[in-house]
């Protein structure tokens, strides 16, 4: 898997979890202390996440870090 594919897969998984929890992009951005445009870029796979920003987003969405990346190994 190349870098662009990885970014798209991670972004898509975040988007699915956000939608499953019925949280808007605006609300996720507010709760994770990120900009709305950043959330959009990440969900579309156009921008890489820093580890810290992934941590903040995963806390809001209740994601288990190890389970989230399990299929990537």
mmCIF file of the N, C-alpha and C atoms, coordinates in Angstrom:
data_MODEL
# 
_entry.id   MODEL 
# 
loop_
_atom_site.group_PDB 
_atom_site.id 
_atom_site.type_symbol 
_atom_site.label_atom_id 
_atom_site.label_alt_id 
_atom_site.label_comp_id 
_atom_site.label_asym_id 
_atom_site.label_entity_id 
_atom_site.label_seq_id 
_atom_site.pdbx_PDB_ins_code 
_atom_site.Cartn_x 
_atom_site.Cartn_y 
_atom_site.Cartn_z 
_atom_site.occupancy 
_atom_site.B_iso_or_equiv 
_atom_site.pdbx_formal_charge 
_atom_site.auth_seq_id 
_atom_site.auth_comp_id 
_atom_site.auth_asym_id 
_atom_site.auth_atom_id 
_atom_site.pdbx_PDB_model_num 
ATOM 1   N N  . UNK A 1 1  ? 0.857   -1.174 0.000  1.00 0.00 ? 1  UNK A N  1 
ATOM 2   C CA . UNK A 1 1  ? 0.000   0.000  0.000  1.00 0.00 ? 1  UNK A CA 1 
ATOM 3   C C  . UNK A 1 1  ? 0.902   1.236  0.000  1.00 0.00 ? 1  UNK A C  1 
ATOM 4   N N  . UNK A 1 2  ? 0.634   2.147  -0.925 1.00 0.00 ? 2  UNK A N  1 
ATOM 5   C CA . UNK A 1 2  ? 1.442   3.364  -0.960 1.00 0.00 ? 2  UNK A CA 1 
ATOM 6   C C  . UNK A 1 2  ? 0.843   4.425  -0.025 1.00 0.00 ? 2  UNK A C  1 
ATOM 7   N N  . UNK A 1 3  ? 1.562   5.539  0.112  1.00 0.00 ? 3  UNK A N  1 
ATOM 8   C CA . UNK A 1 3  ? 1.175   6.582  1.058  1.00 0.00 ? 3  UNK A CA 1 
ATOM 9   C C  . UNK A 1 3  ? -0.198  7.175  0.748  1.00 0.00 ? 3  UNK A C  1 
ATOM 10  N N  . UNK A 1 4  ? -0.465  7.456  -0.518 1.00 0.00 ? 4  UNK A N  1 
ATOM 11  C CA . UNK A 1 4  ? -1.756  8.052  -0.875 1.00 0.00 ? 4  UNK A CA 1 
ATOM 12  C C  . UNK A 1 4  ? -2.917  7.112  -0.580 1.00 0.00 ? 4  UNK A C  1 
ATOM 13  N N  . UNK A 1 5  ? -2.747  5.843  -0.875 1.00 0.00 ? 5  UNK A N  1 
ATOM 14  C CA . UNK A 1 5  ? -3.788  4.862  -0.579 1.00 0.00 ? 5  UNK A CA 1 
ATOM 15  C C  . UNK A 1 5  ? -4.008  4.760  0.928  1.00 0.00 ? 5  UNK A C  1 
ATOM 16  N N  . UNK A 1 6  ? -2.924  4.776  1.691  1.00 0.00 ? 6  UNK A N  1 
ATOM 17  C CA . UNK A 1 6  ? -3.016  4.708  3.149  1.00 0.00 ? 6  UNK A CA 1 
ATOM 18  C C  . UNK A 1 6  ? -3.801  5.908  3.689  1.00 0.00 ? 6  UNK A C  1 
ATOM 19  N N  . UNK A 1 7  ? -3.487  7.110  3.196  1.00 0.00 ? 7  UNK A N  1 
ATOM 20  C CA . UNK A 1 7  ? -4.207  8.314  3.646  1.00 0.00 ? 7  UNK A CA 1 
ATOM 21  C C  . UNK A 1 7  ? -5.694  8.214  3.324  1.00 0.00 ? 7  UNK A C  1 
ATOM 22  N N  . UNK A 1 8  ? -6.025  7.711  2.129  1.00 0.00 ? 8  UNK A N  1 
ATOM 23  C CA . UNK A 1 8  ? -7.434  7.563  1.754  1.00 0.00 ? 8  UNK A CA 1 
ATOM 24  C C  . UNK A 1 8  ? -8.145  6.559  2.657  1.00 0.00 ? 8  UNK A C  1 
ATOM 25  N N  . UNK A 1 9  ? -7.491  5.434  2.934  1.00 0.00 ? 9  UNK A N  1 
ATOM 26  C CA . UNK A 1 9  ? -8.099  4.398  3.783  1.00 0.00 ? 9  UNK A CA 1 
ATOM 27  C C  . UNK A 1 9  ? -8.331  4.914  5.207  1.00 0.00 ? 9  UNK A C  1 
ATOM 28  N N  . UNK A 1 10 ? -7.332  5.581  5.768  1.00 0.00 ? 10 UNK A N  1 
ATOM 29  C CA . UNK A 1 10 ? -7.471  6.114  7.128  1.00 0.00 ? 10 UNK A CA 1 
ATOM 30  C C  . UNK A 1 10 ? -8.576  7.163  7.162  1.00 0.00 ? 10 UNK A C  1 
ATOM 31  N N  . UNK A 1 11 ? -8.568  8.065  6.195  1.00 0.00 ? 11 UNK A N  1 
ATOM 32  C CA . UNK A 1 11 ? -9.590  9.103  6.135  1.00 0.00 ? 11 UNK A CA 1 
ATOM 33  C C  . UNK A 1 11 ? -10.989 8.535  5.998  1.00 0.00 ? 11 UNK A C  1 
ATOM 34  N N  . UNK A 1 12 ? -11.129 7.523  5.152  1.00 0.00 ? 12 UNK A N  1 
ATOM 35  C CA . UNK A 1 12 ? -12.430 6.895  4.955  1.00 0.00 ? 12 UNK A CA 1 
ATOM 36  C C  . UNK A 1 12 ? -12.916 6.230  6.243  1.00 0.00 ? 12 UNK A C  1 
ATOM 37  N N  . UNK A 1 13 ? -12.018 5.558  6.954  1.00 0.00 ? 13 UNK A N  1 
ATOM 38  C CA . UNK A 1 13 ? -12.404 4.912  8.212  1.00 0.00 ? 13 UNK A CA 1 
ATOM 39  C C  . UNK A 1 13 ? -12.834 5.940  9.251  1.00 0.00 ? 13 UNK A C  1 
ATOM 40  N N  . UNK A 1 14 ? -12.144 7.067  9.289  1.00 0.00 ? 14 UNK A N  1 
ATOM 41  C CA . UNK A 1 14 ? -12.528 8.132  10.215 1.00 0.00 ? 14 UNK A CA 1 
ATOM 42  C C  . UNK A 1 14 ? -13.903 8.669  9.842  1.00 0.00 ? 14 UNK A C  1 
ATOM 43  N N  . UNK A 1 15 ? -14.121 8.889  8.556  1.00 0.00 ? 15 UNK A N  1 
ATOM 44  C CA . UNK A 1 15 ? -15.414 9.397  8.101  1.00 0.00 ? 15 UNK A CA 1 
ATOM 45  C C  . UNK A 1 15 ? -16.541 8.433  8.464  1.00 0.00 ? 15 UNK A C  1 
ATOM 46  N N  . UNK A 1 16 ? -16.331 7.148  8.233  1.00 0.00 ? 16 UNK A N  1 
ATOM 47  C CA . UNK A 1 16 ? -17.354 6.141  8.550  1.00 0.00 ? 16 UNK A CA 1 
ATOM 48  C C  . UNK A 1 16 ? -17.670 6.157  10.046 1.00 0.00 ? 16 UNK A C  1 
ATOM 49  N N  . UNK A 1 17 ? -16.643 6.206  10.879 1.00 0.00 ? 17 UNK A N  1 
ATOM 50  C CA . UNK A 1 17 ? -16.878 6.228  12.329 1.00 0.00 ? 17 UNK A CA 1 
ATOM 51  C C  . UNK A 1 17 ? -17.589 7.505  12.752 1.00 0.00 ? 17 UNK A C  1 
ATOM 52  N N  . UNK A 1 18 ? -17.204 8.628  12.157 1.00 0.00 ? 18 UNK A N  1 
ATOM 53  C CA . UNK A 1 18 ? -17.865 9.898  12.474 1.00 0.00 ? 18 UNK A CA 1 
ATOM 54  C C  . UNK A 1 18 ? -19.345 9.831  12.118 1.00 0.00 ? 18 UNK A C  1 
ATOM 55  N N  . UNK A 1 19 ? -19.640 9.308  10.939 1.00 0.00 ? 19 UNK A N  1 
ATOM 56  C CA . UNK A 1 19 ? -21.028 9.203  10.499 1.00 0.00 ? 19 UNK A CA 1 
ATOM 57  C C  . UNK A 1 19 ? -21.809 8.200  11.347 1.00 0.00 ? 19 UNK A C  1 
ATOM 58  N N  . UNK A 1 20 ? -21.156 7.116  11.728 1.00 0.00 ? 20 UNK A N  1 
ATOM 59  C CA . UNK A 1 20 ? -21.794 6.120  12.585 1.00 0.00 ? 20 UNK A CA 1 
ATOM 60  C C  . UNK A 1 20 ? -22.216 6.727  13.921 1.00 0.00 ? 20 UNK A C  1 
ATOM 61  N N  . UNK A 1 21 ? -21.390 7.647  14.407 1.00 0.00 ? 21 UNK A N  1 
ATOM 62  C CA . UNK A 1 21 ? -21.681 8.304  15.687 1.00 0.00 ? 21 UNK A CA 1 
ATOM 63  C C  . UNK A 1 21 ? -22.591 9.521  15.507 1.00 0.00 ? 21 UNK A C  1 
ATOM 64  N N  . UNK A 1 22 ? -22.963 9.802  14.234 1.00 0.00 ? 22 UNK A N  1 
ATOM 65  C CA . UNK A 1 22 ? -23.840 10.933 13.925 1.00 0.00 ? 22 UNK A CA 1 
ATOM 66  C C  . UNK A 1 22 ? -23.245 12.264 14.390 1.00 0.00 ? 22 UNK A C  1 
ATOM 67  N N  . UNK A 1 23 ? -21.967 12.427 14.123 1.00 0.00 ? 23 UNK A N  1 
ATOM 68  C CA . UNK A 1 23 ? -21.252 13.658 14.451 1.00 0.00 ? 23 UNK A CA 1 
ATOM 69  C C  . UNK A 1 23 ? -20.922 14.364 13.140 1.00 0.00 ? 23 UNK A C  1 
ATOM 70  N N  . UNK A 1 24 ? -21.232 15.635 13.059 1.00 0.00 ? 24 UNK A N  1 
ATOM 71  C CA . UNK A 1 24 ? -20.904 16.398 11.856 1.00 0.00 ? 24 UNK A CA 1 
ATOM 72  C C  . UNK A 1 24 ? -19.403 16.685 11.805 1.00 0.00 ? 24 UNK A C  1 
ATOM 73  N N  . UNK A 1 25 ? -18.928 17.031 10.631 1.00 0.00 ? 25 UNK A N  1 
ATOM 74  C CA . UNK A 1 25 ? -17.529 17.428 10.512 1.00 0.00 ? 25 UNK A CA 1 
ATOM 75  C C  . UNK A 1 25 ? -17.255 18.640 11.400 1.00 0.00 ? 25 UNK A C  1 
ATOM 76  N N  . UNK A 1 26 ? -18.185 19.562 11.425 1.00 0.00 ? 26 UNK A N  1 
ATOM 77  C CA . UNK A 1 26 ? -18.024 20.769 12.251 1.00 0.00 ? 26 UNK A CA 1 
ATOM 78  C C  . UNK A 1 26 ? -17.874 20.417 13.729 1.00 0.00 ? 26 UNK A C  1 
ATOM 79  N N  . UNK A 1 27 ? -18.731 19.515 14.205 1.00 0.00 ? 27 UNK A N  1 
ATOM 80  C CA . UNK A 1 27 ? -18.682 19.111 15.617 1.00 0.00 ? 27 UNK A CA 1 
ATOM 81  C C  . UNK A 1 27 ? -17.394 18.363 15.919 1.00 0.00 ? 27 UNK A C  1 
ATOM 82  N N  . UNK A 1 28 ? -16.974 17.474 15.031 1.00 0.00 ? 28 UNK A N  1 
ATOM 83  C CA . UNK A 1 28 ? -15.718 16.748 15.237 1.00 0.00 ? 28 UNK A CA 1 
ATOM 84  C C  . UNK A 1 28 ? -14.556 17.719 15.290 1.00 0.00 ? 28 UNK A C  1 
ATOM 85  N N  . UNK A 1 29 ? -14.535 18.681 14.381 1.00 0.00 ? 29 UNK A N  1 
ATOM 86  C CA . UNK A 1 29 ? -13.455 19.674 14.366 1.00 0.00 ? 29 UNK A CA 1 
ATOM 87  C C  . UNK A 1 29 ? -13.414 20.440 15.691 1.00 0.00 ? 29 UNK A C  1 
ATOM 88  N N  . UNK A 1 30 ? -14.589 20.847 16.156 1.00 0.00 ? 30 UNK A N  1 
ATOM 89  C CA . UNK A 1 30 ? -14.667 21.583 17.415 1.00 0.00 ? 30 UNK A CA 1 
ATOM 90  C C  . UNK A 1 30 ? -14.188 20.727 18.591 1.00 0.00 ? 30 UNK A C  1 
ATOM 91  N N  . UNK A 1 31 ? -14.678 19.507 18.667 1.00 0.00 ? 31 UNK A N  1 
ATOM 92  C CA . UNK A 1 31 ? -14.355 18.634 19.797 1.00 0.00 ? 31 UNK A CA 1 
ATOM 93  C C  . UNK A 1 31 ? -12.903 18.178 19.796 1.00 0.00 ? 31 UNK A C  1 
ATOM 94  N N  . UNK A 1 32 ? -12.309 18.042 18.598 1.00 0.00 ? 32 UNK A N  1 
ATOM 95  C CA . UNK A 1 32 ? -10.916 17.590 18.493 1.00 0.00 ? 32 UNK A CA 1 
ATOM 96  C C  . UNK A 1 32 ? -9.948  18.765 18.395 1.00 0.00 ? 32 UNK A C  1 
ATOM 97  N N  . UNK A 1 33 ? -10.475 19.975 18.468 1.00 0.00 ? 33 UNK A N  1 
ATOM 98  C CA . UNK A 1 33 ? -9.663  21.188 18.383 1.00 0.00 ? 33 UNK A CA 1 
ATOM 99  C C  . UNK A 1 33 ? -8.833  21.217 17.092 1.00 0.00 ? 33 UNK A C  1 
ATOM 100 N N  . UNK A 1 34 ? -9.521  20.947 15.979 1.00 0.00 ? 34 UNK A N  1 
ATOM 101 C CA . UNK A 1 34 ? -8.930  21.003 14.644 1.00 0.00 ? 34 UNK A CA 1 
ATOM 102 C C  . UNK A 1 34 ? -9.810  21.920 13.797 1.00 0.00 ? 34 UNK A C  1 
ATOM 103 N N  . UNK A 1 35 ? -9.300  22.342 12.664 1.00 0.00 ? 35 UNK A N  1 
ATOM 104 C CA . UNK A 1 35 ? -10.139 23.153 11.780 1.00 0.00 ? 35 UNK A CA 1 
ATOM 105 C C  . UNK A 1 35 ? -11.069 22.251 10.975 1.00 0.00 ? 35 UNK A C  1 
ATOM 106 N N  . UNK A 1 36 ? -12.176 22.821 10.562 1.00 0.00 ? 36 UNK A N  1 
ATOM 107 C CA . UNK A 1 36 ? -13.129 22.096 9.726  1.00 0.00 ? 36 UNK A CA 1 
ATOM 108 C C  . UNK A 1 36 ? -12.478 21.664 8.419  1.00 0.00 ? 36 UNK A C  1 
ATOM 109 N N  . UNK A 1 37 ? -11.688 22.541 7.819  1.00 0.00 ? 37 UNK A N  1 
ATOM 110 C CA . UNK A 1 37 ? -11.033 22.190 6.550  1.00 0.00 ? 37 UNK A CA 1 
ATOM 111 C C  . UNK A 1 37 ? -10.060 21.029 6.746  1.00 0.00 ? 37 UNK A C  1 
ATOM 112 N N  . UNK A 1 38 ? -9.371  20.981 7.889  1.00 0.00 ? 38 UNK A N  1 
ATOM 113 C CA . UNK A 1 38 ? -8.445  19.888 8.174  1.00 0.00 ? 38 UNK A CA 1 
ATOM 114 C C  . UNK A 1 38 ? -9.186  18.551 8.217  1.00 0.00 ? 38 UNK A C  1 
ATOM 115 N N  . UNK A 1 39 ? -10.316 18.520 8.894  1.00 0.00 ? 39 UNK A N  1 
ATOM 116 C CA . UNK A 1 39 ? -11.118 17.287 8.969  1.00 0.00 ? 39 UNK A CA 1 
ATOM 117 C C  . UNK A 1 39 ? -11.522 16.853 7.565  1.00 0.00 ? 39 UNK A C  1 
ATOM 118 N N  . UNK A 1 40 ? -11.968 17.793 6.742  1.00 0.00 ? 40 UNK A N  1 
ATOM 119 C CA . UNK A 1 40 ? -12.349 17.469 5.367  1.00 0.00 ? 40 UNK A CA 1 
ATOM 120 C C  . UNK A 1 40 ? -11.182 16.913 4.567  1.00 0.00 ? 40 UNK A C  1 
ATOM 121 N N  . UNK A 1 41 ? -10.022 17.558 4.669  1.00 0.00 ? 41 UNK A N  1 
ATOM 122 C CA . UNK A 1 41 ? -8.830  17.082 3.959  1.00 0.00 ? 41 UNK A CA 1 
ATOM 123 C C  . UNK A 1 41 ? -8.455  15.665 4.391  1.00 0.00 ? 41 UNK A C  1 
ATOM 124 N N  . UNK A 1 42 ? -8.517  15.419 5.690  1.00 0.00 ? 42 UNK A N  1 
ATOM 125 C CA . UNK A 1 42 ? -8.164  14.093 6.218  1.00 0.00 ? 42 UNK A CA 1 
ATOM 126 C C  . UNK A 1 42 ? -9.156  13.046 5.722  1.00 0.00 ? 42 UNK A C  1 
ATOM 127 N N  . UNK A 1 43 ? -10.442 13.333 5.818  1.00 0.00 ? 43 UNK A N  1 
ATOM 128 C CA . UNK A 1 43 ? -11.454 12.356 5.403  1.00 0.00 ? 43 UNK A CA 1 
ATOM 129 C C  . UNK A 1 43 ? -11.376 12.041 3.911  1.00 0.00 ? 43 UNK A C  1 
ATOM 130 N N  . UNK A 1 44 ? -10.945 12.990 3.115  1.00 0.00 ? 44 UNK A N  1 
ATOM 131 C CA . UNK A 1 44 ? -10.798 12.744 1.677  1.00 0.00 ? 44 UNK A CA 1 
ATOM 132 C C  . UNK A 1 44 ? -9.431  12.156 1.324  1.00 0.00 ? 44 UNK A C  1 
ATOM 133 N N  . UNK A 1 45 ? -8.579  11.978 2.316  1.00 0.00 ? 45 UNK A N  1 
ATOM 134 C CA . UNK A 1 45 ? -7.252  11.413 2.077  1.00 0.00 ? 45 UNK A CA 1 
ATOM 135 C C  . UNK A 1 45 ? -6.298  12.382 1.419  1.00 0.00 ? 45 UNK A C  1 
ATOM 136 N N  . UNK A 1 46 ? -6.565  13.662 1.546  1.00 0.00 ? 46 UNK A N  1 
ATOM 137 C CA . UNK A 1 46 ? -5.731  14.682 0.918  1.00 0.00 ? 46 UNK A CA 1 
ATOM 138 C C  . UNK A 1 46 ? -4.630  15.192 1.837  1.00 0.00 ? 46 UNK A C  1 
ATOM 139 N N  . UNK A 1 47 ? -4.685  14.820 3.109  1.00 0.00 ? 47 UNK A N  1 
ATOM 140 C CA . UNK A 1 47 ? -3.704  15.293 4.076  1.00 0.00 ? 47 UNK A CA 1 
ATOM 141 C C  . UNK A 1 47 ? -3.406  14.188 5.075  1.00 0.00 ? 47 UNK A C  1 
ATOM 142 N N  . UNK A 1 48 ? -2.152  14.076 5.448  1.00 0.00 ? 48 UNK A N  1 
ATOM 143 C CA . UNK A 1 48 ? -1.758  13.109 6.465  1.00 0.00 ? 48 UNK A CA 1 
ATOM 144 C C  . UNK A 1 48 ? -2.095  13.643 7.851  1.00 0.00 ? 48 UNK A C  1 
ATOM 145 N N  . UNK A 1 49 ? -2.415  12.746 8.721  1.00 0.00 ? 49 UNK A N  1 
ATOM 146 C CA . UNK A 1 49 ? -2.682  13.087 10.120 1.00 0.00 ? 49 UNK A CA 1 
ATOM 147 C C  . UNK A 1 49 ? -1.393  13.024 10.922 1.00 0.00 ? 49 UNK A C  1 
ATOM 148 N N  . UNK A 1 50 ? -1.206  13.973 11.816 1.00 0.00 ? 50 UNK A N  1 
ATOM 149 C CA . UNK A 1 50 ? -0.131  13.816 12.788 1.00 0.00 ? 50 UNK A CA 1 
ATOM 150 C C  . UNK A 1 50 ? -0.621  12.803 13.828 1.00 0.00 ? 50 UNK A C  1 
ATOM 151 N N  . UNK A 1 51 ? 0.289   12.204 14.519 1.00 0.00 ? 51 UNK A N  1 
ATOM 152 C CA . UNK A 1 51 ? -0.084  11.233 15.542 1.00 0.00 ? 51 UNK A CA 1 
ATOM 153 C C  . UNK A 1 51 ? -0.944  11.901 16.620 1.00 0.00 ? 51 UNK A C  1 
ATOM 154 N N  . UNK A 1 52 ? -0.588  13.116 16.986 1.00 0.00 ? 52 UNK A N  1 
ATOM 155 C CA . UNK A 1 52 ? -1.350  13.819 18.017 1.00 0.00 ? 52 UNK A CA 1 
ATOM 156 C C  . UNK A 1 52 ? -2.771  14.130 17.542 1.00 0.00 ? 52 UNK A C  1 
ATOM 157 N N  . UNK A 1 53 ? -2.917  14.585 16.306 1.00 0.00 ? 53 UNK A N  1 
ATOM 158 C CA . UNK A 1 53 ? -4.261  14.869 15.798 1.00 0.00 ? 53 UNK A CA 1 
ATOM 159 C C  . UNK A 1 53 ? -5.078  13.592 15.666 1.00 0.00 ? 53 UNK A C  1 
ATOM 160 N N  . UNK A 1 54 ? -4.439  12.496 15.271 1.00 0.00 ? 54 UNK A N  1 
ATOM 161 C CA . UNK A 1 54 ? -5.165  11.228 15.239 1.00 0.00 ? 54 UNK A CA 1 
ATOM 162 C C  . UNK A 1 54 ? -5.631  10.867 16.646 1.00 0.00 ? 54 UNK A C  1 
ATOM 163 N N  . UNK A 1 55 ? -4.771  11.075 17.625 1.00 0.00 ? 55 UNK A N  1 
ATOM 164 C CA . UNK A 1 55 ? -5.132  10.792 19.014 1.00 0.00 ? 55 UNK A CA 1 
ATOM 165 C C  . UNK A 1 55 ? -6.358  11.604 19.423 1.00 0.00 ? 55 UNK A C  1 
ATOM 166 N N  . UNK A 1 56 ? -6.363  12.905 19.114 1.00 0.00 ? 56 UNK A N  1 
ATOM 167 C CA . UNK A 1 56 ? -7.493  13.763 19.486 1.00 0.00 ? 56 UNK A CA 1 
ATOM 168 C C  . UNK A 1 56 ? -8.781  13.310 18.792 1.00 0.00 ? 56 UNK A C  1 
ATOM 169 N N  . UNK A 1 57 ? -8.700  13.023 17.506 1.00 0.00 ? 57 UNK A N  1 
ATOM 170 C CA . UNK A 1 57 ? -9.881  12.584 16.758 1.00 0.00 ? 57 UNK A CA 1 
ATOM 171 C C  . UNK A 1 57 ? -10.374 11.237 17.269 1.00 0.00 ? 57 UNK A C  1 
ATOM 172 N N  . UNK A 1 58 ? -9.436  10.327 17.530 1.00 0.00 ? 58 UNK A N  1 
ATOM 173 C CA . UNK A 1 58 ? -9.835  8.998  18.004 1.00 0.00 ? 58 UNK A CA 1 
ATOM 174 C C  . UNK A 1 58 ? -10.480 9.074  19.388 1.00 0.00 ? 58 UNK A C  1 
ATOM 175 N N  . UNK A 1 59 ? -10.040 10.005 20.218 1.00 0.00 ? 59 UNK A N  1 
ATOM 176 C CA . UNK A 1 59 ? -10.660 10.181 21.535 1.00 0.00 ? 59 UNK A CA 1 
ATOM 177 C C  . UNK A 1 59 ? -12.123 10.619 21.372 1.00 0.00 ? 59 UNK A C  1 
ATOM 178 N N  . UNK A 1 60 ? -12.357 11.560 20.482 1.00 0.00 ? 60 UNK A N  1 
ATOM 179 C CA . UNK A 1 60 ? -13.714 12.058 20.252 1.00 0.00 ? 60 UNK A CA 1 
ATOM 180 C C  . UNK A 1 60 ? -14.610 10.940 19.711 1.00 0.00 ? 60 UNK A C  1 
ATOM 181 N N  . UNK A 1 61 ? -14.076 10.143 18.784 1.00 0.00 ? 61 UNK A N  1 
ATOM 182 C CA . UNK A 1 61 ? -14.870 9.100  18.144 1.00 0.00 ? 61 UNK A CA 1 
ATOM 183 C C  . UNK A 1 61 ? -14.885 7.784  18.927 1.00 0.00 ? 61 UNK A C  1 
ATOM 184 N N  . UNK A 1 62 ? -14.102 7.704  19.988 1.00 0.00 ? 62 UNK A N  1 
ATOM 185 C CA . UNK A 1 62 ? -14.056 6.485  20.782 1.00 0.00 ? 62 UNK A CA 1 
ATOM 186 C C  . UNK A 1 62 ? -13.386 5.327  20.055 1.00 0.00 ? 62 UNK A C  1 
ATOM 187 N N  . UNK A 1 63 ? -12.384 5.653  19.240 1.00 0.00 ? 63 UNK A N  1 
ATOM 188 C CA . UNK A 1 63 ? -11.677 4.613  18.472 1.00 0.00 ? 63 UNK A CA 1 
ATOM 189 C C  . UNK A 1 63 ? -10.573 3.994  19.302 1.00 0.00 ? 63 UNK A C  1 
ATOM 190 N N  . UNK A 1 64 ? -10.435 2.699  19.199 1.00 0.00 ? 64 UNK A N  1 
ATOM 191 C CA . UNK A 1 64 ? -9.329  1.987  19.815 1.00 0.00 ? 64 UNK A CA 1 
ATOM 192 C C  . UNK A 1 64 ? -8.171  2.001  18.822 1.00 0.00 ? 64 UNK A C  1 
ATOM 193 N N  . UNK A 1 65 ? -7.062  2.611  19.222 1.00 0.00 ? 65 UNK A N  1 
ATOM 194 C CA . UNK A 1 65 ? -5.915  2.806  18.324 1.00 0.00 ? 65 UNK A CA 1 
ATOM 195 C C  . UNK A 1 65 ? -5.453  1.495  17.687 1.00 0.00 ? 65 UNK A C  1 
ATOM 196 N N  . UNK A 1 66 ? -5.242  0.468  18.490 1.00 0.00 ? 66 UNK A N  1 
ATOM 197 C CA . UNK A 1 66 ? -4.717  -0.791 17.951 1.00 0.00 ? 66 UNK A CA 1 
ATOM 198 C C  . UNK A 1 66 ? -5.725  -1.477 17.027 1.00 0.00 ? 66 UNK A C  1 
ATOM 199 N N  . UNK A 1 67 ? -7.002  -1.407 17.351 1.00 0.00 ? 67 UNK A N  1 
ATOM 200 C CA . UNK A 1 67 ? -8.017  -2.022 16.492 1.00 0.00 ? 67 UNK A CA 1 
ATOM 201 C C  . UNK A 1 67 ? -8.170  -1.264 15.176 1.00 0.00 ? 67 UNK A C  1 
ATOM 202 N N  . UNK A 1 68 ? -8.031  0.066  15.251 1.00 0.00 ? 68 UNK A N  1 
ATOM 203 C CA . UNK A 1 68 ? -8.171  0.892  14.056 1.00 0.00 ? 68 UNK A CA 1 
ATOM 204 C C  . UNK A 1 68 ? -7.142  0.512  13.005 1.00 0.00 ? 68 UNK A C  1 
ATOM 205 N N  . UNK A 1 69 ? -5.899  0.255  13.422 1.00 0.00 ? 69 UNK A N  1 
ATOM 206 C CA . UNK A 1 69 ? -4.818  -0.033 12.488 1.00 0.00 ? 69 UNK A CA 1 
ATOM 207 C C  . UNK A 1 69 ? -4.558  -1.517 12.281 1.00 0.00 ? 69 UNK A C  1 
ATOM 208 N N  . UNK A 1 70 ? -5.347  -2.361 12.906 1.00 0.00 ? 70 UNK A N  1 
ATOM 209 C CA . UNK A 1 70 ? -5.120  -3.805 12.840 1.00 0.00 ? 70 UNK A CA 1 
ATOM 210 C C  . UNK A 1 70 ? -5.092  -4.330 11.400 1.00 0.00 ? 70 UNK A C  1 
ATOM 211 N N  . UNK A 1 71 ? -6.000  -3.872 10.554 1.00 0.00 ? 71 UNK A N  1 
ATOM 212 C CA . UNK A 1 71 ? -6.061  -4.375 9.188  1.00 0.00 ? 71 UNK A CA 1 
ATOM 213 C C  . UNK A 1 71 ? -4.925  -3.858 8.298  1.00 0.00 ? 71 UNK A C  1 
ATOM 214 N N  . UNK A 1 72 ? -4.170  -2.893 8.791  1.00 0.00 ? 72 UNK A N  1 
ATOM 215 C CA . UNK A 1 72 ? -3.076  -2.342 8.001  1.00 0.00 ? 72 UNK A CA 1 
ATOM 216 C C  . UNK A 1 72 ? -1.779  -3.125 8.159  1.00 0.00 ? 72 UNK A C  1 
ATOM 217 N N  . UNK A 1 73 ? -1.716  -4.026 9.129  1.00 0.00 ? 73 UNK A N  1 
ATOM 218 C CA . UNK A 1 73 ? -0.493  -4.808 9.349  1.00 0.00 ? 73 UNK A CA 1 
ATOM 219 C C  . UNK A 1 73 ? -0.592  -6.199 8.810  1.00 0.00 ? 73 UNK A C  1 
# 
